[in-house]
């Protein structure tokens, strides 16, 4: 086989038949789970681009193999491995895990043959190409393309790109990327070269290494190159091409789009984007012939005359002309009106080719049959012409001529109609570097999703994450996996004081977060808040050295919650004055505050009432954690993870917090528990924001207890607002997004806007699913999305086996730092100590014990 390539320079391909092609790498955008406004914006951008293109451009989308070693390198790139031995072992475990998977991606390209500047230029190019071919036939080295011609064509390609709208991002392809395209085409399903990133140096030899790509053999319907077959096989049973090279035999089945629906609209018309959702990888190419609207209009007038002549043939028939003729006339008139509605409108003759492959001919043909079946219900028909598999294979190569077989499958569309196919709308998630957080299941393989928890602050963005889902949907497992990522990746090269930190509030009776933190890398400190508390959370003692103002604010907020005092009432003013007086003296503490209020109470009734209330609280055994001066102040600076065990604290129910009337009648244990939880959250906030050398997260699972009060809501808001400057963030989880940021509250709306990472797990209640979709930025009334969230994510189908249910666990919709939304499966870290403690079901507890 001879590829039609003579020379490659930059993003230019000089072909053996005299034409020069320019190739660009296109940046895809997420579409399938994008907000409606983003979908409309992408449609308009594609339509504008297609109206700007001329000639015979080629759109290309390929599924490259992903190197497991490259994934692991991206995992460990920003980690000091000498100080992170467990993370190094995790990298080896992940490598073993990924090598057993079919890892794929998707990459998109635009290739355009550059027009000849003049007839003389075209003749000279054809003559030069013919002379080079003749030299090769005689075994001579053909003359290379001159640098003047390369520069001339490069300027021409740059001018062409400068005239296109900027809605679709792209850059010139590199020589290595162009060579990869041809290498991938010949080695689909085999060990292929991994996709370059465009930063490689220019190919040595100024494009002459393309000769090695021609050392392949194509066999229509497959062939045995070691034996001669006496009886040819049935061509109808062997509709595939065998591409043989030194790397093995690649079996590929090629399909052409032969029929489309008469009328279509989004989302069903986005058939090119829907290829990304199939259970196997699919490459596609679309060869276009673009004709200006004014020129194409002449053909519509000719067709109109032909249809009227057909109708006239039935004038003497009492039944009249067939209804199809009238329908064709109406369709042609509508097409003509749309074609002439804008001076920029164009007619696109689209010829679409798809490629699937397998390790055997049967697997390739089975995938081709499945592909045709998958689109059968939508009236998109894909044909596999007998004896034309090799021609269709060449049709997917930039630089080759359009095979004659493709003209029989041409579809005539306007720019918007073709844009509705949504080319270049593959899905990508996560960061370029970071821990392996999940797998995006798309294009028939697993796409690793890496998440760098500290990337947000480095790029002037928030690092906070929100996890939404019902009980058993995987929310807590996802939250714990994210915390593990923080603790395991915290040590950075060249920064001896760097580490990952997490402060966790554990409300579970089984103390699951404590068991999890003890299994994570680093040291763990548990702080038990009950009658046996061994440390003090007295805010006056905690923060007086660092910031008396912070101590005063936390103390006043804690006591207003505890005592039911309004800040601007007389009692609130008296409390504020007493707190300030205590902080102005050495040795401030809660007992000292009681004494100060008692002294002021001799002349001030509100102060006397406050002193009496505080003495009553101080006598409670559970209040010793704040009012006992003999307890040492808690020190959270040493440990990597700090877990507050608060299962002994009684908290009010959400229904009890619905009105001030019910709050005023709460039991004392619930009032004290609510106030102490605020104080613990304040300690968590100050701990994770203590040092900029450390990346820390405050973890609040079932966070309604924090956001149910204005004080707690303000505390969470401050953490998220200031976290970027202090290299910190908040990880919050709940069943309802209104628990994280109440939609009717101004502060709640701000909190929502400060959470870039959002994960939505299964939510079988449609009202809650709708609110969660809105929280992600999606259409809450979209029936397909509602069905996905309520029944499609980690389904509870009783017909599923335990193995199938385990394989579907952790599925969610993930919105990443860049705002892209996609379907992902959260992965449990490949750390045996974590696997034993990360689940929360009773059976898992018994197994772990």
N, C-alpha and C positions, 0 to 999 in steps of 0.2 A: 504494500500500500504506500502511496506517495501522498503526503499531506500537501495541501496547496500553499505551502509557506516557503518563501524564498529568503526572507530576512526579517528580523525583529529588532526594533530600536525604540526604547522607551515604551510608549503605549501604541506604537505603530506596527502593523504587520504588512509587509510587502509580499504579495502573493505571486505564484508562478504564472498567472494569467494577466499580470500587469496592473491590477488594481491595488490600492493601498487602503487598509482598514485601520481605524482608530478604535481603541477599546477603553472603556471606563468601568471602574468598579463602583457599583451603586450601593448606597446605604439604605438597607431595608428599614421599614417601620412596622411595629406591631399593629395588627389590624383586627384579628378575630375577637379579641376581648378589649378592644380600645373603646373609649367613650364615643358617643354618636358624633360629637363635634369634631373629634380627631379623624373619624372615618370620612366625614364630609370634606374636611380639609385635605386629606390625602387624595380623595377622588378628584378634587379640583386641581391639585398639583399635578397629578398624572395627566389629566385632560389637557392642561396648559402645555405640558412638555410634549405630548404627542402632536399637538397643533403646531409646535415649533420645529419638529423634526421634518426632514425632507429625504427624498430618495428611498433607499431600501434598508432601513436599520434592522438590527437583529437584537432581540431581547433574550437574555440567557439567565437561567437560574439552575444552579448545580448544588448537589449535596456532598460536601467533602467529608472524608473521614476525619475524626478528631483523635489526636494522639493522646493516649492516656498519660504518657510521660510529660507532655506539655501541660496537661491539666494539673498534675502534681507539682510541676515547677511553678505554675502560677499560684498554687496553694502556699508554697513555702518561700516565695520570692521576697516577702517583706518580714520574715520571721528569723530571729536569731536562733538557729538550730542548736547551738551549743548550750543554750540555756533552756531549750524546749525539747528535751528528749522524748517526751510522750507525743509531741506533735510530729516529731520525726518518725516515730513508729506508726503514727496515724497515716502519714504520707505513704509508707510502704503498704499498709493495709488497703488504703484507697486505690493504690496502683493495682494491686491484685484484684480488687473489686471491679475496677473499670475495664481491665483487660478481658473480662468475661462478658462485657456488654458490647453491643454495636453502637458506637458513639458516632453521631453524625451532626452536621450543621447545615446551614444553607447560605450560599453566597450568590450575589446577583451582579449581572454585567450588562452593559450596553455596547454593542459593536456596530459601527457605521462605516460603510465604504465611502471614502472621501471622493467627492466629484472631481473629475478632471477640469483643470482650469481652462483648457482649450483643446481643440481637436489635435493640434500638434503635440500637446502634452500627453494626450491619451495614446497617440501613435508611438511616441518615443518610449513610453512606459511599456507598451505591448512589445515593441521591438527589443527592448532591454531584457524583458522577461523571456522572450523566445530565444535570444542569444545565450542567456544563462542556461536554459534547458538544453540547448544544443551542446554547450560546453560540457555539461554533465554527461551527455550521451557519449561523448568522446573521452570521458575520464579526465577532463580538465577542471581546474578550479575556476568557477565563474567569477567575474569581477564583482566586488561588493557594491552595495548601494553607496553612492557618494554622500559625504556629510552635508553638502549643499542641499541635496534632495531631501535628506532626513530633516534638516532644519526647516526647509520650506514646508514640508508636510506637517511638521510639528506645529508651526505657526498657524497653518490652515486649521488643524484640529482645535487649537486653543481658541481661535477666533470663532469657530463654530460653537464651542461650548459656552463662550461668553454671551452668545445670543439667546441661550436657553433660559427659561425661568428658573429661579433658585429654589423652588418648592421641593424638588427631588435632589437630595444631596448625592454627589458623586465626585470621584477624583480619577485622574488618569491611572490606568493599570500599569504595573511594573512589568518588566520583561519576565521576571520569575513567575509572576501570576499568570501571564499569558501562556508560558510554557506549561504551567500547572493545568490550565484548561484542557490542553490537548492530551497531557498525560492522564488526567482524570478520565477523559472520554474513552481512552484505550484500555483503562484498567478498572472499570467499574466493578465493584465486588471483590477485587483483589487487593493486595497490599499496594496502595497507591502513594505517591508523594503527598506530604501534608501541605495544606494550603499556606502559602507565604502570607506575610502581613503587609507587604508593600514597602518595607524598609530595607529590603535586600539590595546589595550593590548591583550595578548593571551586569548583564551576562557577558562573560569574557568571550572574545572572538566576534563581537558585534553581530550576534544573531546566528552564527554558523552552527551552533550546537543544536539547532532545530533538526538537523539531519538525522539525529538519533531517534527522533520521534517517528520516523517513517519506517522503522524496523518492526512492523506489525503486519499480520495477515488477517484479512477479513474473509469469512466464509458464510455465504447466505444459507440459512438453515442449518448451519453447523457442518463440520467436516472432520474427518480423521486424517491428519496429515502424515500418518505412518502407514496407513493401509488405503487401498483403493476400493471404494464401494462399488460392487458390481451392479446392484440394483439401487437406483436413486430412491431416497425416502419421499414420502408423501409431502409435497410442499405445504399443504394445508395444515399438516400436523407439526411443521417445523418452521413456524413464523418467528424466527429470531435470527440474530447474527452472532457468530462466534468470532471474537477478537482475540487472536493468539499473539503472544509476545513472550519474551524471556521470563516474564513474571507469572505466566500461566495463561489459562483460557478464561476469558470473560464472556459470559453468556448474557446478551442484552436483547430485550424485546422493545421494539419501537412502535409507537402508536401515533396516528394523526387525527386531529379533531376534524370529524367529517360532518357533523350536524350540530346545530344549536337551536334553542327554543326560538319560536317566532317572536316572542316578546319576553323581556326579562327585566328584573329590577333587583336591587340589593335587598337582602344579602345573598340570594340564590345565584346571582350572576357572577359572584366572585369565585369562579371555578379554579383559577390559577392559585389564588390564596388558599383555597380549600385543599389543595394537594399537600399542604404542609400538615394537615390533620390526619392523614392516612397512616395505616399501621406499617408502612414500608416507605423507603425513600424513593422519590420521583424527581428526575431531572426534566426540565422542559426548556424549549426554545420556541420563540415566536419570530418568524420572518415577516416583516411588514413591507408593503409597497404603499407609499403615502402619495396621494394625488390631491392637489389643491381643489377646494370646493368648486371654484368657477369652471375648472376643467372637467371635473366629474359630473357637473350638472348637465353637460351635453349628453352624457350616456343615459341619464334619467329621462331626458326628453325623448330620446330615441326609444327607450323602453316604454314610455307612455304611449307613443304612436303605435308601437307594436301591440300593446294590450288593447288599444281601441280598435285596431284592425281585427284582432281576434274576436272582440265583442261584435263587430259588424258582420262577421260571418254567420251569426245566429239571428240576424234580423228577421228572416222568414220563419224561424222556428217558434211555434206558439209557447214553448217552454222557456224561451229566452236563453241568454248566455248562461253558462255555469256560474254558480255563486263564487267559485274560486277566482274567476277573472275579475269580478267586481272587488273582491278582497285584495287581489294583487294590485289593482288600480289604486285603491285607497292607501295601501302600504307604500306604493311608489310615490304618490302625491305627498304623503307625510314625510317620507325620506327626503324628497326634493325640497320641501319647505324647510326642514331642519338644516339641510345642506346649505341653503342660501340664506339662512337666518343670520349668519355672521361671515364677515369677509375672511376671518381666520379659520373657518371650519375646513376640515380636510376629510377625505375618504380614505379609509385604511383597509387594504386587502391583507388580512391576517392569515398566516399559515402556521399552525401550532403543532409542534411535535413533542411527544413525551417519551421518556426512556425509563424502563425499570430493568432490574437485573437480578441475578441469583447465582449461587454457586454451581447450579446444574441447569441444563436447558429446561427441565420441567419446572423448576422453581421460578425461572424467569417468565415462562409462559403462564404459570399459575398467577403470578402477580399481575401480568398484563390482563388476564381474564378478570381478576378481582377489581382492577382499576376500571375496566369498562363497566363492570357490574355496579360499582360504587356510584357511578354517575348516571346509571341508566334511569333512575327514577326522576332525574332532573332534566331529561331530554337532551343531555350532552352525550353525543355518540363519538366514540373513539374507535377507529378502524386500524387493522393491521394488514396492509396490502400484501398479498402474496408475491414473493420475489422482489420486494422493494425495501427490505429491511436495511440493506447496505446503503441505499440511497437516502433513507431517512436518517441513518447514522451520520452520513456526511452533512445532512441538512442542519445538524446541531453543532457544526464546527464553524467558528468565525473564519472568514476568508474563503470559504468554499462557495461555489455557485449554487443557486437554488435549484434543486433537482426538479425535473419536469413533473414527477409524480406529485409534488406538493401543490402544483397549480390546480389540480383537481379537487383539492380540499380547501380552497381559499374561501374565506368568509369576508363579506363586504360590510364594513361597520363605520360609523362615525367615531370621532375621537372619544366622546363620552361613553359610547357603547363599549368600545374596547377597554377603556379605563375601568369600567365596571368589573372586568375580570380580575382586577386588583393584582397586577403583576408587582413583583418586588415588595410584597407585603408579608414576608416571613416574620417569625416571632423570635425575639431574643430577650433574655432575662439575665439579671445579675451584673456583676462587676468583672473587669478583666482579670483581677487578682482577688484572692481571698479564700476563705475556707469553703469546702464543698458543702453547701447547704441543702441542695436538692437536685432533682433531675427534672428537666422539662421534656416531656414526652411528645416529640414531634418529628415529622419526616422519617418515620419508621425506625428511629433509633433514640437513644437517650442523649439529651444535651445537658452536660453538667452546668449547674447554676452555682457560681461562686459569689460569695458575699463577703466583702471587707467591712466589718462593723465600724471601723474608724475612718472610713473614706469620707463620710459626710463632713465631719469637722475639718478635715484637710482641704476640702473643696468648698468651704464656706456654706455648708448645708447641715441640716439636722441629722443626727444619727439614730433618732428614736424609731421604734417599731411598735406596731399594734397587731394583735392576734385576735381574730373574731371567730367564734364557732360554738356550737352546742356541745354538751357533755359527750365525751367519747369520740369527738370528730378529729382529734389530733392537735388541738390548740396548745395544750400544755407540753406535749412532746416537741412541737415546733418551737415553743418558747424556750424550753430547756436546751434544744439543739443550738439556738442562737446564743444562749448564755455560754455554752461550752465553747463556741467559736470565739467569744470574747476572751475567756480565760486561757485558752490554749494558744492563741495567737498574740498575746500581749507583749512578749519580749521582742523588741525591735533591734536590728543591727546598729551598732554605734551609739546606742542610747542605754547606758547601764541602769538607769533608774526607771526604765519603761517596764510596764506590765499591764495585764488586763485585770480589771476589778469588777466585782458584781456585789451589790447589796440587795438582798432578797428578803421579802416579807413572806413568811411561810405560815399560812392560816390552816393548813391541813392537820387533822388529828394524827395521821400517820407520819407526819413530819417528812413528807416525801422530798421537799426541796432541800432539807438538811442532808438527807441521804444522798441526794444527787450532787450537792456541792462538795461533800466529802469525797465523792468518786471523781471529781473533776481535777484537772491539773492545778497545782498550787496549794497554798494553805487555806484552811477554813476555820472561821470563828463562829460559833453559835451563841446567840444571846437569848436566853429564855426569859420571857416576860410573864411571870406568874407570882404566886405567893413565895416561891423559893428563889426569886431573882437575886443574882449575886453582883449586879452592877447597877449603877444609877443612871437614869436618863434625865436628871434635873437640868433643864435648859439653861438655868442661870449659872450652873457650875460647868456645863459642857462648853459654852462658847464665849465666856467672858474674856478669856485670854485672846482669842482670835478676833472677835468683833462684838463689843458690847451692844451695838445696835441690832445685830442678828440675834443675840441672846434675848434682848428685850422683845423683839418681834415674835420669836418663837414662843416665848413665855406667855405673852399676852394672848396670842392665838390659841395656845393650849388651854389657858384658863378660861377664856371666853366660851370655848366649846364645853369645857368641864362644868362651869358654873352657870351656863346659860345667860351670860352677861352680854349686853349689847355695847359695842365699843364706845358709842357716844352718849350712853346714859350716864347718870351720876356715878353708878358703880363702876362702869367702864373707865371713866376718867380717873376715879380714885385708884383703881387698879394700876393704870398706866403711871400715875405719879408715884405710887409706892414701888413699882418695879424699877423705875429710874433712880429713886433714892437708894434702893438696895444695891444697884449696880455701881453707884458712885462710891460705895464703901468697900473695903476689902472683905473677901470671903462671902460673896453673895450666894444665896441658896434659897430653896423653898421655905424651910423653917424660918430663915431670916426674914423672908417676905411676910410670913404670917405674923411675926413679931412686929414688923413695921406697920402692918395694917392694924394690929391691935393697939399700938401706940397712937396712930392717927385716929383710931376709932373712939378715943376718949373725947374728941371734939367733933368727929365727923361720922354721922350715922351710916352712910354707904360703906365707909371703910370698916366700921365695926361689923356690919353684916357680912362683908367679904371675909373678914378674919374668922368669924364664927363658921361660915361655910367651909373654909379651907381646913380648919381644925377637924371638922367632921369627916372630911375626905381623908385627911392624913391618918386617921385612926383605922382606916380600912387596910387589911393585909395586902390587897392587890396594889394599893397606892404606894407601898414602900419603895417601889422602883423609882419614884420621883421624890418622895418626901423623906426618905431615910438618909440622914447625913453620914452615917457610918459606912455606907456602901461606896466602893470606889467608882469614879466616873468611867463610863464605858470608853474603851479605846479601840477604835475601828481602823487605826492606821497600819497595823502590822499585817493582818491577813489579806490574802488575795480575794477571798469571798467571805462575806459576812451575812449570816442568816439569822433573822429575828424570828424566834418561835413564839407565836402569839395565839396558839389554839386555845389557850385558857381564857382569852378575852372574849366576852360576850359583845356582840355587835347588833345594832338595830337592823331590822329587816328593811328592804327598800320601801315596802309599803308604809312602814312606820315613819319614814323620813319624807313622806309625800306632803305633809302639812305641818305648820308650826304647832298646831293644836296637839297633834300626836307626838311631836318631838318633846313638848313640855311634859308629857306624861310617861316618858320612858323610864324603865327601871334604872337604878343607879349604876348597876354593873354595865349596862349598855352605854350609858352616858360616859362612864370612865373608859370603857373599851374604845369608844369612838375617839375620845380625846387622846388616849395613848397611841392609837394608830396614826393620828396626825403627827404626833411627836416623833414616832418611829420613822415616818416618811420624811420628816425634816432632817433627821439624822442621816438617813440614806442619801438625801440630796446633798448635804454638806460633805459626806464622805466621798462620793463619786466625783465631786467637783474640787476636791482638795488640791490635786496636783495636775498640772497640764502635761507632765511627763507620762501620766498613766491614763489609759482610756478606761472609763468606768461607766457602768450602767446600773440604774436603780430599777429593780424588777418588782412590778406590782401585778400579780395575777388576781383575777376577779376584783378589778380596781374600783368597783362602785363604792366601796367603803371609803376610798380617798376622795373621790370626786362628788360625793353626796353633800359635802359642805363647801361653802364658799372659800373657807380657809384652805381645805385640801385642794380644791380646784386651782386656787391661786398658787399653791405650792408646786403643783404639777406644771402649771404654766411657766413659772419661773425656771424650773428645771429644764424645760424644753427650750425656752428662750435663751437662757444663759449657757446651755450645755455645749453649744458650738464653740464658744469662746474658752470653755474650760475642758474641752476634749471629753465630753460626757454625753449621755443620753438616757432615755427612759424606755424600758420595755414593758408594755402594758397588755393585759389580756382580759377579755370579757365575752359574754354571750351577745351583748348588745352594744353597738358603737356609741349609743347615747350614754352608756356608762363611762366611756372614755372622754368624750367631749359632748355634753348635752347640746343637741342641735338648736334648741331655743335660746341658749345662753351665748352671749358675745364671747366670753372666755372660752366656752366649749368650742365655738367655731374657730377661734385662734389655735386652740390645742390641736384640733383636727388638721389645720393647715400646716402645723409644725411636725407632722408625722409623715415622712416620705415613704417608709417601708410599711406596707399594709398587707396582711395575709388573711384571707377569708376561707375558712374551712366549712364543712357541711353545716347547714342550718335548715332543718326540715320545716320549721315554721315560716310560711311564706311572707308574713309581715316582717319578721326579723330578717329574713333573707333579703327582702327589698331594701330595708334600711342599711344592711351591710353592703349591698351592691352600690347604693348611693354613696356610702362612705368610701368605696374604692374609686368613685368617680364614674360609675357606669349607670345605665338606665335601669332604674328600680322597677320599671314596668315591663322590661323585656322578658317575654315568656320563655325564650330559650335559656337565657341566663338564670331565670328563676328555677327552671327545671334542672339546670346544671347544679346549682347550689343546693337545692332541696333533695335531689335524688341522684345526681351524677357524681358528686364528690364523695369518695370512700363510701359507696352505697351500703345500706343496711339490708340489702336483698337477702331474704332467708335461703334462697336457692344457691347462693354462693358458698363454696367450701371454705374451710378455715384458711387454706393456703391462698385461695383467691382473695379472700377478705384481707389477709395480711399483705398481699401484693398491692392492694389498692389503698392501704392505710396511708394517711398523711397527705392526701391530695388536697390541693387548695388553689385558689386564685391569688397570685402574688403580684403586687405593684411594687416595682423596685425603685431605687433612688432616682432613676431617670424618668420615672412616671410610666414606664412600660408595664403592661398587664398581660399575664400569661398563665397558663395552667402548669402547675408544678407539683411534684411529690417531694415532700420534705424527707430528707434522709437522716436516720439516726447515725450519729458519729460511729465510725468503725473502730470503736474502743470498747473492749470487752467489759471493762469496769463500768462504763456508762450504760451499755446494753442491759445490764442486770438491774439497774435502778431507775431507768428513765420512764418506764411505763407506770400507770397509776391504777390499773385494774386490780381487784383483790387477788385474782389468780396469779398475777405477776408478783405481788408482794409475797405470796406463799412460796412461789418458785424461787424468788431471790433469797428468802430466809433459809 
